[in-house]
């Protein structure tokens, strides 16, 4: 099992995340607009999964309101490019600092106590899921599994006297 240690999957510095985004967009001939950059920066700096309305509020200033629909458009672009992940059960977003192989499944480990998110991938889980889907005659476009529970840190706190 591949696992990113610590909370907030794919942890890297904001500068590294933005540099990866700029390089990726340049390589793919895509525009990394100021709003896309600001949204990615807000997600990367948040330290926890953020909803679009939270991001819009963070980016808004007196006289300059950022509409949630604009944030959602930017998030859609960032997800399509593999720069952020959506935590469906929370309708929230976290940064991704590395690329994923085509067809690589993602397993999010969501702590119900502290709200932290870790990311893992497992060849065993992917293989088993693949066989199940094949038997069902189902062809997925992507595979994301969310598991809610207690992270190691919170579990240790609960066990401590």
MOTA-V456823 format. One record per residue. OMEGA is omega in whole degrees, 0 to 359 (* if undefined). Layout:
{{OMEGA} {OMEGA}}
//
This chain:
{{176} {182} {174} {183} {180} {182} {178} {186} {175} {185} {173} {178} {180} {179} {179} {180} {179} {178} {177} {180} {179} {180} {181} {179} {178} {179} {184} {180} {182} {178} {174} {187} {177} {181} {178} {179} {181} {179} {179} {179} {179} {179} {183} {183} {187} {181} {176} {179} {184} {173} {181} {180} {176} {180} {179} {179} {180} {183} {181} {178} {178} {180} {181} {180} {176} {183} {178} {180} {177} {177} {178} {178} {179} {179} {177} {178} {182} {176} {180} {181} {179} {182} {174} {174} {174} {173} {189} {183} {180} {188} {183} {189} {176} {180} {173} {185} {180} {178} {175} {177} {177} {179} {180} {177} {179} {177} {177} {178} {188} {181} {181} {181} {184} {180} {179} {180} {173} {180} {177} {170} {185} {177} {180} {180} {180} {180} {180} {178} {178} {179} {178} {180} {179} {178} {181} {182} {185} {178} {181} {172} {172} {185} {177} {179} {177} {179} {180} {180} {180} {177} {181} {181} {181} {178} {179} {178} {180} {181} {182} {181} {*}}
//
